[in-house]
Amino acid sequence: MKKDISAMLLLSAVMFSGCNTDNGGDNVQKQDFNEISSEQQVTKEDIIDAKLIGSSENKEVKLYEKANGVKLVMNGKVKDFNWENPGDTGTDPQVFYKDVTGDGEKEAVIILKIGSGTELSLYDIHIVDKDLHELKVPSYEEIVRNHMESKVVIKDGNTLGITVKVQGEEHNFDFAIDPQTDLKLEQDELYFGGQVTYFLENQKIKLNFVGSVGIYASPTYVVDIIVTYEFDDTKNEFIVNQLDVKPVHNKKE
């Protein structure tokens, strides 16, 4: 008798679900909810106010956009974060599920494009562990403030002398400017923040940000800074492991 009752309940549930015929937009929302609820046991209320904007390759991590930030679903757990909402930047969020801390457990790695424009390209990164705790990653502002020194001078002719000091090592190079340009510097050190890009390489978190000088109407980018992070177990956060300095094009030989 118990088996007969269970079979009848299951049949009724199937028939009821088949009769649910909402409009097209609602169907997309409900299909997405059904996928999550069956695979990850997330309730309908968790994502009812959110829009799916990215997921990892095998959908262990899903990212939703909502009015005041984002919602992250990871292996059956859900949490809201007040990260800067990427909006419509023309670039989809990058969502990874990788072990980037080296502890044998995989983390959610989210790379968001948060700004774009002429000579402007800005990304942000967020790394969340299995317990949905966000791990700190030093920003480029912190790196410039704590790990770098720079100096820009006018040399003979229309040539800039660039000096960048990182991790006790000094890098010097020249940058040639159009001879027709009336060379006047607006600063004696590099500006940073116009181009900031995070990426994954061999399960290492890396950052590329570019230093510029104000010569023309828009920034003139003269040096690439490439940061390799490593995870510090004692601090439970990422720290700067390596800083590489590379002159950009138009270097004067």
C-alpha positions as CSV (number, residue, x, y, z in Angstrom):
1,M,0.0,0.0,0.0
2,K,2.8,2.4,0.8
3,K,4.4,1.8,-2.6
4,D,1.1,2.5,-4.3
5,I,0.6,5.8,-2.4
6,S,4.2,6.9,-3.2
7,A,3.7,6.2,-6.9
8,M,0.4,8.2,-6.9
9,L,2.1,11.2,-5.3
10,L,5.0,11.1,-7.7
11,L,2.6,10.9,-10.7
12,S,0.5,13.8,-9.3
13,A,3.6,15.9,-8.9
14,V,4.7,15.3,-12.5
15,M,1.2,16.1,-13.9
16,F,1.1,19.3,-11.8
17,S,4.5,20.5,-13.0
18,G,3.5,19.8,-16.6
19,C,0.5,22.0,-16.3
20,N,2.5,25.1,-15.3
21,T,2.6,27.3,-18.4
22,D,3.9,30.7,-17.5
23,N,5.1,33.2,-20.2
24,G,8.5,32.9,-21.9
25,G,10.4,35.2,-19.6
26,D,9.1,33.4,-16.5
27,N,10.0,30.1,-18.0
28,V,13.6,31.1,-18.3
29,Q,13.6,32.1,-14.6
30,K,11.9,28.9,-13.5
31,Q,14.1,26.6,-15.6
32,D,17.1,28.2,-14.0
33,F,15.7,27.7,-10.6
34,N,14.8,24.1,-11.3
35,E,18.3,23.4,-12.4
36,I,19.8,24.9,-9.2
37,S,17.2,23.4,-6.8
38,S,17.7,19.9,-8.1
39,E,21.5,20.1,-8.3
40,Q,22.4,22.4,-5.4
41,Q,19.3,22.5,-3.1
42,V,19.0,26.3,-3.3
43,T,15.5,27.6,-2.6
44,K,13.4,29.5,-5.1
45,E,13.4,32.5,-2.8
46,D,17.3,32.6,-2.9
47,I,17.3,33.6,-6.6
48,I,13.9,35.0,-7.3
49,D,15.2,38.6,-7.4
50,A,18.3,37.8,-9.3
51,K,19.6,37.3,-12.9
52,L,22.1,34.7,-13.8
53,I,25.2,36.4,-15.4
54,G,27.9,33.8,-15.2
55,S,28.9,30.3,-14.1
56,S,32.0,28.1,-13.9
57,E,32.6,25.4,-16.5
58,N,30.7,22.7,-14.7
59,K,28.3,25.0,-12.9
60,E,29.7,24.5,-9.4
61,V,29.7,28.3,-9.1
62,K,27.0,30.6,-10.3
63,L,26.9,34.4,-10.2
64,Y,23.7,36.4,-10.2
65,E,23.1,40.1,-10.6
66,K,20.7,41.8,-8.2
67,A,19.7,45.3,-7.4
68,N,22.3,46.0,-4.7
69,G,25.3,43.8,-5.7
70,V,25.5,40.1,-6.6
71,K,24.4,36.7,-5.3
72,L,26.9,33.8,-5.4
73,V,25.8,30.2,-5.4
74,M,28.5,27.6,-4.7
75,N,28.0,23.9,-4.2
76,G,24.6,24.3,-2.6
77,K,25.4,27.4,-0.5
78,V,24.2,30.9,-1.4
79,K,25.4,34.3,-0.2
80,D,24.9,38.0,-1.1
81,F,27.9,40.2,-1.7
82,N,27.9,44.0,-2.1
83,W,30.5,43.9,-4.9
84,E,30.3,46.6,-7.5
85,N,27.6,45.7,-9.9
86,P,29.2,45.2,-13.3
87,G,26.1,46.2,-15.3
88,D,26.3,46.1,-19.1
89,T,30.0,46.5,-19.8
90,G,29.9,44.3,-22.9
91,T,32.1,41.7,-21.2
92,D,30.6,38.8,-19.4
93,P,31.9,37.9,-15.9
94,Q,34.6,35.3,-15.7
95,V,33.7,32.6,-13.2
96,F,36.2,29.8,-12.3
97,Y,36.2,27.0,-9.8
98,K,39.9,26.4,-9.0
99,D,42.3,25.6,-6.2
100,V,44.2,28.9,-6.1
101,T,45.2,28.7,-2.4
102,G,47.1,25.4,-2.7
103,D,45.1,23.8,0.1
104,G,43.5,21.1,-2.0
105,E,40.1,22.8,-1.9
106,K,38.7,24.7,-4.8
107,E,37.6,28.3,-4.5
108,A,35.3,30.5,-6.6
109,V,37.2,33.0,-8.6
110,I,35.2,35.9,-10.1
111,I,36.7,38.5,-12.4
112,L,34.4,41.4,-13.3
113,K,34.8,44.2,-15.7
114,I,33.7,47.3,-13.8
115,G,34.7,50.1,-16.2
116,S,35.6,50.8,-19.8
117,G,36.1,53.7,-22.1
118,T,38.7,55.4,-24.2
119,E,42.1,54.3,-22.9
120,L,40.2,52.9,-19.9
121,S,39.7,49.2,-19.0
122,L,39.1,48.2,-15.3
123,Y,38.6,44.8,-13.8
124,D,38.0,43.6,-10.3
125,I,38.6,40.2,-8.7
126,H,36.9,38.3,-5.9
127,I,37.9,34.9,-4.4
128,V,35.6,33.0,-2.2
129,D,36.4,29.9,-0.2
130,K,34.1,26.8,0.3
131,D,32.5,28.5,3.3
132,L,31.7,31.5,1.3
133,H,34.2,33.7,3.0
134,E,35.9,36.2,0.7
135,L,39.7,36.1,0.7
136,K,41.5,39.4,0.5
137,V,43.5,40.2,-2.6
138,P,45.7,43.4,-2.5
139,S,44.4,46.0,-5.0
140,Y,46.7,47.8,-7.4
141,E,46.3,50.9,-5.1
142,E,47.8,49.0,-2.2
143,I,50.6,47.6,-4.3
144,V,51.6,51.1,-5.6
145,R,51.4,52.5,-2.1
146,N,53.3,49.7,-0.3
147,H,55.6,48.1,-2.9
148,M,56.5,50.7,-5.5
149,E,58.3,54.0,-6.2
150,S,58.4,55.8,-9.5
151,K,59.9,58.9,-11.0
152,V,59.5,60.6,-14.4
153,V,61.9,63.3,-15.8
154,I,62.5,65.0,-19.1
155,K,65.8,64.1,-20.6
156,D,67.6,65.5,-23.7
157,G,65.3,66.2,-26.6
158,N,61.8,64.8,-26.4
159,T,62.6,61.8,-24.2
160,L,61.3,60.8,-20.9
161,G,63.4,59.0,-18.3
162,I,61.3,56.5,-16.4
163,T,62.4,54.9,-13.1
164,V,60.4,52.3,-11.3
165,K,61.6,50.7,-8.1
166,V,60.0,47.5,-6.9
167,Q,61.0,44.9,-4.2
168,G,64.4,46.7,-3.8
169,E,65.2,46.5,-7.6
170,E,65.4,49.6,-9.7
171,H,64.3,49.6,-13.4
172,N,65.3,52.5,-15.7
173,F,64.3,53.1,-19.3
174,D,63.7,55.8,-21.8
175,F,60.5,56.6,-23.6
176,A,60.6,58.6,-26.8
177,I,57.9,61.3,-27.5
178,D,56.8,62.7,-30.8
179,P,59.3,65.4,-31.6
180,Q,56.5,67.8,-32.6
181,T,55.1,67.5,-29.1
182,D,55.7,70.4,-26.7
183,L,56.9,68.2,-23.9
184,K,55.6,69.3,-20.6
185,L,55.1,66.9,-17.7
186,E,52.0,67.1,-15.5
187,Q,53.6,65.0,-12.8
188,D,57.0,63.7,-11.7
189,E,55.8,60.1,-11.0
190,L,53.6,57.6,-12.8
191,Y,49.9,57.5,-12.7
192,F,48.1,54.1,-12.3
193,G,44.5,53.0,-12.6
194,G,43.6,53.5,-16.2
195,Q,44.1,49.8,-17.2
196,V,43.8,47.1,-14.5
197,T,43.3,43.5,-15.5
198,Y,43.2,40.3,-13.4
199,F,43.8,36.8,-14.9
200,L,44.5,33.2,-14.0
201,E,47.7,31.5,-15.2
202,N,48.6,28.0,-14.0
203,Q,46.2,28.4,-11.1
204,K,48.0,31.5,-10.0
205,I,46.2,34.8,-9.5
206,K,47.9,37.6,-11.6
207,L,47.3,41.3,-12.1
208,N,48.5,43.5,-14.9
209,F,48.2,47.3,-14.4
210,V,49.7,50.0,-16.5
211,G,51.6,53.2,-15.5
212,S,51.1,56.4,-17.5
213,V,52.2,59.9,-17.9
214,G,50.1,62.9,-18.8
215,I,51.4,64.4,-22.0
216,Y,48.6,64.3,-24.5
217,A,44.9,64.8,-24.0
218,S,44.7,61.1,-22.9
219,P,47.1,59.2,-20.8
220,T,50.3,57.9,-22.4
221,Y,51.0,54.4,-21.1
222,V,54.7,53.7,-20.6
223,V,55.1,50.7,-18.3
224,D,53.4,47.4,-17.5
225,I,53.4,46.1,-14.0
226,I,52.7,42.4,-13.6
227,V,51.9,41.0,-10.2
228,T,51.9,37.4,-9.1
229,Y,50.0,36.7,-5.9
230,E,50.5,33.8,-3.5
231,F,48.3,32.7,-0.6
232,D,49.5,33.2,2.9
233,D,48.2,30.5,5.2
234,T,49.0,32.4,8.4
235,K,47.2,35.6,7.3
236,N,44.5,33.7,5.4
237,E,44.8,36.1,2.5
238,F,46.7,36.7,-0.7
239,I,49.9,38.6,-0.7
240,V,52.3,40.0,-3.4
241,N,54.9,37.4,-4.3
242,Q,56.5,38.9,-7.5
243,L,56.4,42.2,-9.3
244,D,57.7,42.4,-12.9
245,V,58.2,45.7,-14.7
246,K,58.1,45.8,-18.5
247,P,58.3,49.0,-20.7
248,V,55.5,49.2,-23.2
249,H,55.9,50.0,-26.9
250,N,57.7,53.1,-28.1
251,K,60.8,52.4,-25.9
252,K,63.7,54.4,-27.2
253,E,66.7,52.2,-27.8
